Amino acid sequence: MPRKRSHHSQRSRQPAGSERSYFEYLATSPAQRISRTELLRIVRGGEDTYLELKVRFSNTEKLIAEIIALANTDGGLIVFGVNDQLRIEGVEDPESVEEGLRELCAQQIQPPVLPWINKVAFDNGRRVVVLEVTTVNRPHRTLDDRFYVREGAIKRETTREELSRLFGETHLTRFEQVPVLAATVEREIDESLLWSYLRGVQPVGWGDAGKGFPTVQVLREMGLAMPVWDETVPTMAGLLLFGKSERIPELVRGTDLMLTRFSGQQSGSPIVEEVPLRGNLLHLFEGAMRFLERYVDLREERPSRRVRLAENGEALPPTEETPAETEFAPVRAYYSRGAVLEALVNSLVHRDWGARDRQARIHIYDDRIEVINPALPLALPMVSIRYGMTSAPNPRLKAIFTNEHYGIPRTEGGVPGLLARTTDFVRRPAEGLALQQGEFRVTLHGLR
């Protein structure tokens, strides 16, 4: 059985402000020292899950895989200058080995591995180099998108299940970047939707004899797909943006949107209609807009009181022809179209798509619309959203979904614009921003 990790491997480290500054610190500062006694004790135990021994710095392709395997499993050490019989032979040029290791970790692994490197000298003049890596940035991969883990003293490529778990647990990889391992670009991507968008953003050259329509290549260049073994797999963002709507519910659970019209002003009021929407983002957006327009009036400008009375008929005297219909006709509230569009777009692009226990919902009441979606913890205080200070949890998804060529109406202003339009439209202060129990809620009050 593999031995327990050494105290040296588990020591606490000074936190850094960012990945870049942390790496620069590591590249210019010495590692915490490991003593000769401690190193000898570690080496005598032989290779295991946490330790790899090398006679010399060579075969960089294999070495990269071994560094990745350690970093993707539980961290550990690679010691250079020890032979298979566990004897200390040393390396000829430790400074050159250190420089080569830093180059591999920074340039040949994605995301970069952040190493600690020690050079340990013995009384006979021999020196060894100790590379220590942690799991801080996992999952790591080679430049040709291969993932490795360590099992005992052996490295191997990850299984699909292991890769999914690694992506799912990391806080540095956004959920939109997680590969949907049960999908492939060839089966699941709606090429008509993808190429409609691409021809808008880059209209020249596609379809030519030499260029053609390289769907796989373009999705990889956009960061919306990645190679996994012998197939190219869409990421969550790629599937949500350009996936076939009928396939998405089969591949990813918890991506639907529930729309409900209540016949009153409380959540306990009778339900007039309830519709679940499933599919890609364009399908969700268009379906939600159709549902909203069935039950509310969306206007660019605030309608006058005379218009509201005439259209709703509630203040007009009943006639002999339709007394009951006039008396009980439901009132359709008016809303700023721009505010509703902004609320819907924000709910789709900022939603925590990794949440499986919380459902995105839109509730329509007689006097208001509530837009509720699963949300990640905010990087900034809640109040900062009112001033336009946000950090997009799904930047790739947002960039494409809000691009004019994706196919939805343009929106501007974010949450501050939404609040300003609502305040101007209903002539009352905007309310209803809340983050509670992992859900972000926006309430838009209607004009009646």
NUDO-253435 format. One record per atom (N, C-alpha, C): x, y, z; residue in three letters. Coordinates in pm, whole numbers, plus 50000, padded with zeros to 5 digits. Layout:
BEGIN
XYZALA ...
***
This chain:
BEGIN
500844988050000MET 500005000050000MET 500885012550000MET 500455023149935PRO 501265035249933PRO 501345041350072PRO 502495046850104ARG 502655052650237ARG 501975066350244ARG 501815070950363LYS 501215083950385LYS 502155094750334LYS 501565105750285ARG 502395116650234ARG 503275122450343ARG 504425127150303SER 505355132950399SER 504835146250452SER 505305149950569HIS 504945162950627HIS 505375174250535HIS 506495172350468HIS 506985182650375HIS 505985185050264HIS 505315174450214SER 504375175950104SER 503095182850148SER 502785182350279GLN 501525187650326GLN 501655201250394GLN 502845207050395ARG 503025219350471ARG 502175230650413ARG 501825239950497SER 500995251250453SER 501855260950376SER 501205268350289ARG 501915277750203ARG 501305291650213ARG 502105301650181GLN 501625315350181GLN 500685317350063GLN 499405321450086PRO 498495323449974PRO 498925335249888PRO 498605334349759ALA 498975345049666ALA 497725351649611ALA 497905363649558GLY 496755371149511GLY 496185366049381GLY 496975360149297SER 496485355149169SER 497415344249122SER 496935336549022GLU 497765325848968GLU 499055331448910GLU 498945342748840ARG 500135348448776ARG 501145353048881ARG 500675360648981SER 501615365549081SER 502195354049161SER 501415343749187TYR 501885332049261TYR 502995325249182TYR 502785323449051PHE 503805316848971PHE 505075325248964PHE 504905338448950GLU 506085347148947GLU 506845346249078GLU 506115345249189TYR 506765343949319TYR 507555330949327TYR 506935320049281LEU 507625307149285LEU 508845307049194LEU 508755314049082ALA 509845313848985ALA 511045321849034ALA 510825331049129THR 511925339749172THR 512325337549317THR 511555329549391SER 511835327449532SER 512205312949558SER 513085310549654PRO 513445296749685PRO 512305289449753PRO 512245276249730ALA 511245268149797ALA 511615266549944ALA 510635263250027GLN 510945259750164GLN 511865247550162GLN 512865247750249ARG 513925237850239ARG 513475224050286ARG 513985213850219ILE 513835200150264ILE 515215195250307ILE 515295189550425SER 516605185550477SER 517085172750411SER 518405170450419ARG 518955158050364ARG 518385145850436ARG 518205147050568THR 517655135850645THR 516245132450600THR 515445142850581GLU 514055140550538GLU 514025134750398GLU 514895139850310LEU 514925134750173LEU 515325120050170LEU 516335116350247LEU 516775102450250LEU 515665093350302LEU 514945098050404ARG 513845090050457ARG 512775087750351ARG 512465098050273ILE 511445096950168ILE 511905087250060ILE 513175088650017VAL 513705080549907VAL 513755065749947VAL 514125062750072ARG 514245048750114ARG 512945041050100ARG 511805047950106GLY 510515041150093GLY 510195036949951GLY 510925042049854GLY 510685038549715GLY 509495045949656GLY 509285043649528GLU 508215050649457GLU 506835046049504GLU 505905055649508ASP 504515052449538ASP 503645063349476ASP 502435064849526THR 501495074749469THR 502055088749474THR 502885091849574TYR 503355105449595TYR 504805107749557TYR 505495097549510LEU 506925099049484LEU 507335092249355LEU 508085099849270GLU 508675094649147GLU 510175097449154GLU 510995087449121LEU 512445088849125LEU 513015088548984LEU 513965097648955LYS 514585098648824LYS 516105099248839LYS 516795092248750VAL 518245093148752VAL 518685106548695VAL 518025111048588ARG 518425123548524ARG 517205130448463ARG 517415142748423PHE 516395150548354PHE 516455147048205PHE 515485138948158SER 515475134648017SER 514065130447980SER 513875127447852ASN 512575123047801ASN 511465132247851ASN 511495144647803THR 510585154747857THR 509115151547834THR 508795144647724GLU 507395141147699GLU 506845132147810GLU 507635122147848LYS 507235113247956LYS 507215120748089LYS 508175129548108LEU 508255137048233LEU 507055146248251LEU 506615152648143ILE 505435161148150ILE 504225153148197ILE 504055141248141ALA 502935132748180ALA 503015128948328ALA 504215126548378GLU 504375122648518GLU 504105134348612GLU 504495146448572ILE 504175158248653ILE 502665160248659ILE 502015159048544ILE 500555160548538ILE 499875150048623ILE 500355137648616ALA 499735126848693ALA 499795129648842ALA 500945134348892LEU 501045137849033LEU 500095149249069LEU 500095159748987ALA 499275171549017ALA 497795168549009ALA 497385159048924ASN 495965155648910ASN 495505145549015ASN 496445139349085THR 496055129049183THR 496035134949323THR 497205136449384ASP 497215142149520ASP 498485149849547ASP 499185153949439GLY 500445160949458GLY 501565151349495GLY 502765156649510GLY 503885148249549GLY 505205153349497GLY 506215144649497LEU 507585148349463LEU 508125140249347LEU 508965146749265ILE 509835139749171ILE 511265143349209ILE 512055133149238VAL 513445135349280VAL 514375131249167VAL 515235140449123PHE 516185137949015PHE 517565135349075PHE 518185124249032GLY 519505120749079GLY 519515108449166GLY 518465100149159VAL 518365087749237VAL 518105076349139VAL 518885065349149ASN 518715054349055ASN 517685044249104ASN 517485033549025ASP 516465023649058ASP 516765016049186ASP 518025015749227GLN 518415008849351GLN 518365018349471GLN 517765030149450LEU 517565040249555LEU 518875046249604LEU 519915045949520ARG 521185052149554ARG 521245066349499ARG 521845075249576ILE 521985089149535ILE 523145090449437ILE 522865093549311GLU 523905095649209GLU 524115110449181GLU 523085118549205GLY 523185132749179GLY 523005136049032GLY 522865148949002VAL 522765153748864VAL 523925163248838VAL 524355163948713GLU 525555171648679GLU 525335186648690GLU 524175191548648ASP 523945206048644ASP 522565209148705ASP 522465209748837PRO 521155211948901PRO 520465224848856PRO 521225235348831GLU 520625247948788GLU 519935246448653GLU 520565238848563SER 519955236448432SER 518695227948446SER 518735217948536VAL 517555209648559VAL 516405218148613VAL 516715226848708GLU 515675235648764GLU 515055244448656GLU 515905250248574GLU 515405258848467GLU 514515250948370GLU 514945238648336GLY 514145230448246GLY 512805226648307GLY 512795223548435LEU 511535219948502LEU 510565231748506LEU 511085243548535ARG 510205255248538ARG 509615257948400ARG 510415255948296GLU 509905258048160GLU 508815248048127GLU 509005235348164LEU 507985225148138LEU 506685228548211LEU 506815231848339CYS 505615234448420CYS 504855246748372CYS 505575256648322ALA 504925269148281ALA 504445268948137ALA 505175262048048GLN 504885263147906GLN 504295250547842GLN 504525238947902GLN 504115226547838GLN 502935219647906GLN 502375225948007ILE 501235220248079ILE 500155230848091ILE 498895226648070GLN 497765235748081GLN 496755230648184GLN 496295239248277PRO 496905251848316PRO 498275249348378PRO 499115259548388PRO 500465257348438PRO 500475250948577PRO 501455242248598VAL 501695236848731VAL 502575246748806VAL 502265249048933LEU 503015258549014LEU 503945250749107LEU 505215249249072PRO 506105240049146PRO 506925246849256PRO 507335238849352TRP 508415242649442TRP 509605233849404TRP 510785239749392ILE 511965232149350ILE 513085234349451ILE 513625223349501ASN 514755223549594ASN 515965217149530ASN 517155222249561LYS 518405215649526LYS 519095211849657LYS 519325198849674VAL 519875193749800VAL 521275188249774VAL 522245193049853ALA 523655188949838ALA 524045179149949ALA 524865169149913PHE 525365159450010PHE 526875161650031PHE 527395155650139ASP 528795158050175ASP 529775153250068ASP 529385143349989ASN 530275138249884ASN 530245146949758ASN 529515158049763GLY 529465167149651GLY 528325164749554GLY 527635153749567ARG 526515150849477ARG 525305159449517ARG 524585163849414ARG 523395172049438ARG 522195166149364ARG 521055166849428VAL 519815162249366VAL 518845174049357VAL 517885172649267VAL 516855182849249VAL 515505176649285VAL 514745183749368VAL 513435178949414VAL 512355188249361VAL 511475182849279LEU 510315190249228LEU 509095186149309LEU 508415195849369GLU 507185192949443GLU 506025200149376GLU 504925192949353VAL 503725198849293VAL 502535196149383VAL 501535204749373THR 500305203149448THR 499135202049352THR 497945200949407THR 496735199549325THR 496015212849306THR 496685223849336VAL 496005236849345VAL 495285240749216VAL 495785236649101ASN 495215241248973ASN 494595230148891ASN 494415218248947ARG 493965206948866ARG 492535209048818ARG 492155202748706PRO 492885192748629PRO 493875198948529PRO 495035192548516HIS 496055196648421HIS 496055187248301HIS 496555192048189ARG 496595183948068ARG 497825187747986ARG 498185179147892THR 499265182247799THR 498755191847693THR 499655196947613LEU 499255206247508LEU 498405199547400LEU 498465186247391ASP 497585179147298ASP 496405172847372ASP 496075178847487ASP 494835175747560ASP 494765161347611ASP 495825156847676ARG 495805143947743ARG 495875146147895ARG 495025138847966PHE 494955139948111PHE 495495127148174PHE 496295128648280TYR 496885117148347TYR 496615117648497TYR 496565105748558VAL 496515104548704VAL 497555094048744VAL 497775093148873ARG 498785083748924ARG 498075073149008ARG 498435060748983GLU 497885049349057GLU 499055041349110GLU 499325042749241GLY 500545037149295GLY 501745044149232GLY 502675036749182ALA 503865042549119ALA 503715043848968ALA 502505041448917ILE 502285041348772ILE 501375053048732ILE 501745059748624LYS 500855069848567LYS 500005063348458LYS 498815068648438ARG 497945063848330ARG 496985075048292ARG 496365073748174GLU 495385083648134GLU 494115082048216GLU 493435092948237THR 492205092648317THR 491085085548242THR 490165079948317THR 488915075048259THR 487975086848243THR 486895084948171ARG 485905095648155ARG 485345099848291ARG 485065090048377GLU 484485093048507GLU 485455101248592GLU 486735097448590GLU 487735104848667GLU 487875119048615GLU 487875120648484LEU 488005133948426LEU 486815142748462LEU 485625137048456SER 484425144548493SER 484495149048638SER 484975140148726ARG 485075143548868ARG 486105154548890ARG 487235153848821LEU 488265164048836LEU 487745177748793LEU 487035178248682PHE 486495190948636PHE 485425196048732PHE 484625186748783GLY 483515190748869GLY 483945196349003GLY 485115192249055GLU 485505196249189GLU 486315208949193GLU 486865213249080THR 487765224549083THR 487015237749094THR 487615247149165HIS 487045260649176HIS 487665269949073HIS 488715265449005LEU 489385274048909LEU 488875271848768LEU 488305260348742THR 487715257748612THR 486225260948619THR 485755269848536ARG 484335273348537ARG 483525261748480ARG 482295260648528PHE 481475249348486PHE 481215249748335PHE 481195261648277GLU 480965262448133GLU 482075255748053GLU 483255253848114GLN 484385247548045GLN 484425232348062GLN 483545226948144VAL 483555212548169VAL 483105205048043VAL 483855194847999PRO 483435187247880PRO 482225178447911PRO 481285177947819VAL 480125169147832VAL 480535155947769VAL 480985146747851LEU 481665134847802LEU 480765125347725LEU 479455125947748ALA 478535117047676ALA 478185122347538ALA 478665134247504ALA 478325140647376ALA 479535140947284ALA 479275142647155THR 480325145547058THR 479855157046970THR 480805164246913VAL 480455175246825VAL 479625170346707VAL 480015158846649GLU 479325153746530GLU 477865150746556GLU 477545145546675ARG 476165141446704ARG 475305152646760ARG 475895161246843GLU 475075170146924GLU 475045184746880GLU 475945189146797ILE 475995203346761ILE 475055206346644ILE 474255216846659ASP 473375221646553ASP 474215230746462ASP 474685225046352GLU 475605232446266GLU 474955244446198GLU 473665243746171SER 473005255246110SER 473025267146203SER 472805264846334LEU 472855275746431LEU 474285280846447LEU 475245271746455LEU 476635275746470LEU 477115284146352LEU 476835279346230TRP 477355286546114TRP 476585299146082TRP 475355300146128SER 474645312746118SER 475345323346202SER 475785319246320TYR 476515328546407TYR 477885331946346TYR 478625321746302LEU 479965324046251LEU 479985332646126LEU 479015330846040ARG 478965339045920ARG 478665353645953ARG 478025355846068GLY 477785369546111GLY 479035376146165GLY 479785369046249VAL 480965375146310VAL 482165375146216VAL 482215365446123GLN 483335364746028GLN 482765360145894GLN 482215369245817PRO 481435365445699PRO 482215360745578PRO 483525362245575VAL 484285359745453VAL 484975346145459VAL 484885338545350GLY 485735326945331GLY 485125313445361GLY 484105312845446TRP 483535299845481TRP 482855293445360TRP 483045280645346GLY 482435273445235GLY 483285272745111GLY 484415280145110ASP 485315279244996ASP 485885265144984ASP 486335261944865ALA 486835248344841ALA 487965244644937ALA 488825254344968GLY 489945251245055GLY 489585251445202GLY 488635260045241LYS 488355261945382LYS 487195253445431LYS 486135252745354GLY 484985244645391GLY 484325249745517GLY 483725240345593PHE 483055243745717PHE 483645235045830PHE 484795238945883PRO 485505230745983PRO 484885232446122PRO 483765226146145THR 483035227846270THR 483885224346392THR 484535212846388VAL 485325208346503VAL 486465218246531VAL 487185221946428GLN 488305231146445GLN 487865244446506GLN 486775249946454VAL 486315262946501VAL 485865262246646VAL 485115251846683LEU 484665250546821LEU 485845249146917LEU 486875242046876ARG 488065240946962ARG 488765254446974ARG 488855261846865GLU 489485275046870GLU 488695284646956GLU 487375282946962MET 486525291447044MET 486515287147190MET 487135275947222GLY 487115270847358GLY 485795264447395GLY 485015260047295LEU 483705254047318LEU 483715238947295LEU 484865233147268ALA 484995218647251ALA 486435215047280ALA 486645202347315MET 487995197747342MET 488125183147306MET 489325178947265PRO 489515164747232PRO 489605156447359PRO 488885145547363VAL 488955135847472VAL 489115122247408VAL 490305116447422TRP 490655104047355TRP 490475105647204TRP 489675097747140ASP 489595098146994ASP 488425106546942ASP 487745113947031GLU 486595121946990GLU 486755136347034GLU 485995145146970THR 485955159047014THR 484635161347085THR 484735165947208VAL 483585166847298VAL 483235181547321VAL 481965185447310PRO 481595199347340PRO 481675202047489PRO 482015214247525THR 481935218447664THR 480485221947697THR 480215224647825MET 478865228647864MET 478435241147788MET 479345250947776ALA 478995263147703ALA 478715260147557ALA 479525251647494GLY 479305248047354GLY 477975241247333GLY 477615232247426LEU 476345225047413LEU 475165234347436LEU 475245243147537LEU 474135252147566LEU 473935262447455LEU 475015266847395LEU 474915276947289LEU 474495271047155LEU 475095259747118PHE 474905254546982PHE 474445240046978PHE 474075234247091GLY 473615220547091GLY 472215219047033GLY 471895207046987LYS 470545204146939LYS 469605203647059LYS 468525211447052SER 467665213047167SER 467085199947218SER 466775190747126GLU 466155178247168GLU 467155169047240GLU 468455171347222ARG 469455162647282ARG 469915167547420ARG 469795180347445ILE 470345185847569ILE 469715179747694ILE 468385178047703PRO 467815171847824PRO 468315157647848PRO 468665150347741GLU 469165136747757GLU 470605136347808GLU 471355147047778LEU 472775147147811LEU 473085153947944LEU 472315164247978VAL 472595172048098VAL 471295174448173VAL 471255169948297ARG 470055172148379ARG 470095186048442ARG 468905191348470GLY 468805203748545GLY 469065216348467GLY 468875215848334THR 469105227848252THR 467795233748200THR 466665229648256ASP 465395234648206ASP 465035247948274ASP 463985254148223LEU 463475266848274LEU 461965265148292LEU 461445267448413MET 460025265748441MET 459325279248440MET 458285280348358LEU 457515292748345LEU 456125290648404LEU 455685299748491THR 454405298248558THR 453655311548560THR 452365311148520ARG 451475322748533ARG 450465319848643ARG 450515328248750PHE 449585327148860PHE 448425336748838PHE 447255333148885SER 446085341848867SER 445865350548989SER 446895356349040GLY 446785364949157GLY 448125371349185GLY 448335375149312GLN 449545382249349GLN 450405374349448GLN 450045361749474GLN 450775353549570GLN 451195340349505GLN 452255334349561SER 452715321549506SER 451705310349528SER 450795312249623GLY 449755302249646GLY 448525304049561GLY 448515314249474SER 447375316649386SER 447225305349286SER 446015303049234PRO 445835292549133PRO 446725294849012PRO 447165283948953ILE 448055284648837ILE 447215284748710ILE 447475294648626VAL 446795295548497VAL 447465286348396VAL 448785286948391GLU 449555278648298GLU 450965276648352GLU 451495264848331GLU 452865261748371GLU 453545254048258GLU 454695259048214VAL 455375253248098VAL 456845251148130VAL 457365238948120PRO 458815236748130PRO 459465238147993PRO 460545245447986LEU 461295247047861LEU 462615239547874LEU 462985232447768ARG 464255225147764ARG 464895227047627ARG 466195228947626GLY 466885230347498GLY 468065239747509GLY 468565244147393ASN 469705253347393ASN 469255267347437ASN 470195276347453LEU 469875289547507LEU 468945297547417LEU 469125296347286LEU 468245303547195LEU 466815298447209LEU 466645285347223HIS 465315279447241HIS 464705284147374HIS 465485284447481LEU 464975289047610LEU 464565303647603LEU 465395311847540PHE 465085326147530PHE 463805328547451PHE 463705322547334GLU 462535324947250GLU 461265319347314GLU 461355307547377GLY 460195301847443GLY 459735310347560GLY 460695315747637ALA 460345324247750ALA 459695337247703ALA 460185343047595MET 459595355447545MET 458165353047494MET 457925341947428ARG 456555338947383ARG 455615337447501ARG 456065330747606PHE 455235328947725PHE 454945342347791PHE 455955350647806LEU 455765363747868LEU 454785372347790LEU 454925372247658GLU 454055380747576GLU 452605375947573GLU 452375363347615ARG 450985358647627ARG 450275365047744ARG 451025369047847TYR 450385373347970TYR 450705387448015TYR 451665394047951VAL 451975407847988VAL 452145416047860VAL 452045429247876ASP 452285438347765ASP 453665444447780ASP 454515442347680LEU 455855447847680LEU 455885460147591LEU 456315471247646ARG 456325483847573ARG 457695490347579ARG 458015497547471GLU 459255505247470GLU 459125517647557GLU 457925523547558GLU 457675535647636GLU 456495533247730GLU 456445540747836ARG 455355539747933ARG 454055544447868ARG 452985536247866PRO 451715540447808PRO 450995550147901PRO 450225559147840SER 449475568847921SER 448345561847997SER 447795568748095ARG 446705562948173ARG 445485560548085ARG 445235569747992ARG 444085568147902ARG 444235555347819ARG 445435552747769VAL 445685540647689VAL 445465528347775VAL 445965528647898ARG 445835517047986ARG 444365514048017ARG 443615524348043LEU 442195522348073LEU 441455516947952LEU 441765522547834ALA 441055518347714ALA 441385503847678ALA 442655500047691GLU 443065486647651GLU 442595475947748GLU 442605478947875ASN 442185469047973ASN 440675468647991ASN 440025480147974GLY 438565480447981GLY 438015480048121GLY 438875479648226GLU 438345477848361GLU 437585490048411GLU 437915502048363ALA 437235514048409ALA 436105518248317ALA 435905511248207LEU 434845514648114LEU 433525508648163LEU 432415515548141PRO 431125510348187PRO 430765497548112PRO 430175487748179PRO 429775475548110PRO 428695478348007PRO 428665470347903THR 427645471647798THR 426675460147808THR 425545461447741GLU 424555450647742GLU 425085438147673GLU 425995440147575GLU 426505428747500GLU 427475420447585GLU 428355426947660THR 429395419447732THR 429555424547875THR 428505424347955PRO 428665429548090PRO 429615421248176PRO 429485407848172ALA 430315399348257ALA 431765399748213ALA 431995399448083GLU 433365399348031GLU 434095411948070GLU 433355423448063THR 433985436148098THR 434265436648248THR 433335431548327GLU 433475432448471GLU 434635424048524GLU 434835412348464PHE 435845403248517PHE 437075401548427PHE 437225409848328ALA 438375408648238ALA 439675410148316ALA 440615400948301PRO 441875402048375PRO 442695413948326PRO 443405419948417VAL 444235431548383VAL 445625426648342VAL 446075430748227ARG 447425427648180ARG 448335439048219ARG 449295436348304ALA 450215446848347ALA 451185450248233ALA 451685462448236TYR 452645467148137TYR 454065466948197TYR 455025463448113TYR 456415462948157TYR 457315469048051TYR 458435474348095SER 459455479148002SER 460065467247929SER 459955467247797ARG 460515456247719ARG 462025454847745ARG 462725466147750GLY 464155465547772GLY 464515459347906GLY 463735462648011ALA 464005457048143ALA 463755442048146ALA 462665437548083VAL 462355423248080VAL 463395415648000VAL 463825420947886LEU 464865414547806LEU 466155413247887LEU 466525423947954GLU 467765423748033GLU 467685413548146GLU 466535412748212ALA 466375403148321ALA 466475388848269ALA 465855386048154LEU 465895372648098LEU 467305368948052LEU 467975378047983VAL 469335375447937VAL 470265373048056VAL 470155381448159ASN 470995379748277ASN 470775366248343ASN 469515361948347SER 469225349148413SER 469855337448338SER 469935338448205LEU 470485327548125LEU 472015327548123LEU 472625339248115VAL 474085339448101VAL 474805338648235VAL 474145342748344HIS 474805342548475HIS 474345330948562HIS 473505322748511ARG 472985311548589ARG 474105301648625ARG 473975295648742ASP 474875284648781ASP 474355271948714ASP 474915268848598TRP 474435257348521TRP 474865244148582TRP 475745244648681GLY 476145232348748GLY 475215228248859GLY 474275236848897ALA 473345233549006ALA 472325223348958ALA 472155212849035ARG 471165202449000ARG 469995202349098ARG 470155208949212ASP 469125208649315ASP 468255221149315ASP 468535230449224ARG 467765242949217ARG 467345245349073ARG 466115249449053GLN 465565251048919GLN 465415265848885GLN 465735269448762ALA 465495283048715ALA 464005284748689ALA 463445296348731ARG 462005298348722ARG 461685312748683ARG 460575314448612ILE 459995327648589ILE 458545327048634ILE 458175335548730HIS 456815336048783HIS 456165348948740HIS 454995347848680ILE 454225359648640ILE 453015360648731ILE 452905371848803TYR 451745374848887TYR 450975386248823TYR 449855389948884ASP 449075401048828ASP 449815414148831ASP 450735415648928ASP 451375428648947ASP 452885428548930ASP 453485416848902ARG 454945416448895ARG 455425403948822ARG 456675404348782ILE 457375392648726ILE 458565389948815ILE 458745377348853GLU 459915373348930GLU 460765363948845GLU 462035367248831VAL 462995358948758VAL 463975353248861VAL 464015339948873ILE 464785333348979ILE 465685322948914ILE 466965323148946ASN 467855313148889ASN 468945309148987ASN 469435296748978PRO 470555292549063PRO 471745301549040PRO 472435304949147ALA 473555314349135ALA 474735309549216ALA 475915312449166LEU 477155309949240LEU 477355321049342LEU 478125318749448PRO 478455329549542PRO 479085341249468PRO 478685353149502LEU 479175365049433LEU 480595368349477LEU 481415372249379ALA 482795376249411ALA 482835390249473ALA 481765398049451LEU 481695411649503LEU 480455412949590LEU 480385423349676PRO 479175425349756PRO 477945427049668PRO 476795422749720MET 475545423249645MET 475235437449595MET 475485447249683VAL 475135460949646VAL 475935465849526VAL 477115459949501SER 477955464549391SER 477315461949255SER 476405452149248ILE 475725449149121ILE 474955461249071ILE 474385469049164ARG 473615480849125ARG 474475491249053ARG 475795490349073TYR 476695500049011TYR 477445494148892TYR 476985482548846GLY 477595476448728GLY 478865468948755GLY 479185466048882MET 480415458848917MET 480075444148936MET 480405436048838THR 480115421848844THR 481275413748788THR 481255400948814SER 482225391648757SER 481445380248693SER 481445379548560ALA 480615369748489ALA 481075355648521ALA 480175346948572PRO 480565333148601PRO 480745324648475PRO 480135328948363ASN 480215321448238ASN 480655330748125ASN 481915335048123PRO 482335345448027PRO 482225341347881PRO 482555328747845ARG 482445324647705ARG 480985324647663ARG 480155318947747LEU 478735318147717LEU 478145332147701LEU 478495341047792LYS 477975354747787LYS 478425361847659LYS 479705360447624ALA 480235367747508ALA 479495364047380ALA 479165351347363ILE 478495347047240ILE 477005349547247ILE 476385346447360PHE 474935347947372PHE 474495362447354PHE 475295371947402THR 474935386047392THR 475475392647265THR 476155384947180ASN 476625390347052ASN 475425391846958ASN 475365402646886GLU 474225405346800GLU 473975394446696GLU 475005386746662HIS 474845376546558HIS 474315363246612HIS 474165362146744TYR 473605349646797TYR 472115348746771TYR 471445360046763GLY 470035359546724GLY 469045365046823GLY 469495370846934ILE 468555376747029ILE 468665391947023ILE 467625399347067PRO 467685413947065PRO 468825419147153PRO 469405430247111ARG 470485436047190ARG 469955441747320ARG 470705439847426THR 470385445847555THR 471575453847602THR 471325463847683GLU 472385472547729GLU 472165476447874GLU 473235478747943GLY 473135484448077GLY 473215474848192GLY 473065461748166GLY 473115452248275GLY 472065454748380GLY 472345450648503VAL 471395452448612VAL 471125467248640VAL 472135476148641PRO 471815490348661PRO 470845495748556PRO 471025491648429GLY 470085495948325GLY 468695490348346GLY 468645477748388LEU 467355471348417LEU 466615479148526LEU 467305482448635LEU 466685489748746LEU 466255503648702LEU 467095510248622ALA 466755523748577ALA 465525523648488ALA 465435514048395ARG 464265513448306ARG 462985510448385ARG 463075501248480THR 461895497948559THR 461435509848641THR 462355516948704THR 462005528748784THR 461335539248698THR 461885541648580ASP 461305551748491ASP 459945547448439ASP 459765534448417PHE 458535529448357PHE 457375529548457PHE 457595525148579VAL 456495523948676VAL 456435536048770VAL 457445544948761ARG 457495557148843ARG 457525553948993ARG 458325544149026ARG 458555540749165ARG 459925534349176ARG 460555535249292PRO 461915529549304PRO 461925514649273PRO 462955510449202ALA 463095496249169ALA 463445488349294ALA 462885476449305GLU 463125467749420GLU 463425453649369GLU 463725444949463GLY 463655430749430GLY 464915423749391GLY 466125429849409LEU 467355422249389LEU 467655414649517LEU 467845401649506ALA 468125393849626ALA 468945381549591ALA 469835377649681LEU 470585365149669LEU 470365357449798LEU 469565346849789GLN 469205339149907GLN 469245324249876GLN 469895316749965GLN 469935302249956GLN 470355297449816GLN 471385303849763GLY 471925299549636GLY 471105303449515GLY 470175312949531GLU 469345317449418GLU 469395332549406GLU 469485337249282PHE 469465351549253PHE 468065355049201PHE 467445365149262ARG 466055368549230ARG 465965383149187ARG 465285385349075VAL 464995398849027VAL 463485400349016VAL 462945410849077THR 461505413449073THR 461255426048992THR 460425425048891LEU 460025436348807LEU 458565439448835LEU 458295451248884HIS 456925455148913HIS 456265460548786HIS 455015456748767GLY 454295460948648GLY 453505473548667GLY 453145479448558LEU 452315491548557LEU 450895487648523LEU 449935491948603ARG 448545487948582ARG 447645500148570ARG 
***
